[in-house]
């Protein structure tokens, strides 16, 4: 397989925020090994393999609320859980990986 020229590589890299190049050999009923190699090497190269690893878990969605100073105090509005920005980033990248995987399927396989 020929490597893309530097201008093509730059254009493809800017196409995907994760730096994942489109799969050239989309998955069909007869080419699973080759397609799997392309997808896995792309995910590993972009350090995104954790998104398809079932042993890996996303960060907690919310940061724990601030602890009350004494047990007598009622929770205040400041004690509400705060969205964890690492979780938000994880979800965004997870969806980009999903899009990459769906884009690697041929029409024959379907969604």
RALIN-V952988 format. One record per pair of residues at least 6 apart in sequence whose C-alpha atoms are under 8 Angstrom apart, sorted by the first residue. I is the first residue (numbers start at 0). J is the second residue. Records with the same first field share a line. If there is no record, write none. Layout:
BEGIN
I: J, J
END
This chain:
BEGIN
11: 18, 19, 20, 21
12: 18, 19, 20
17: 45, 92, 95
18: 45
19: 41, 42, 45, 99
20: 41
21: 99, 102, 103
22: 34, 37, 38, 102, 103
24: 33, 34, 37, 103
25: 34, 102, 103, 104, 105
26: 34, 103, 104, 105, 108
27: 104, 105, 107, 108
28: 107, 108
34: 103
38: 100, 103
39: 48
42: 48
47: 96
49: 55
50: 93, 96
57: 86, 89
58: 83, 85, 86, 89
59: 83, 86
60: 82, 83, 86, 87
61: 80, 81, 82, 83, 86
62: 80, 81, 82, 83
63: 80, 81
64: 77, 78, 79, 80, 81
65: 77, 78, 79
66: 78
67: 73, 74, 78
101: 110
104: 110
END
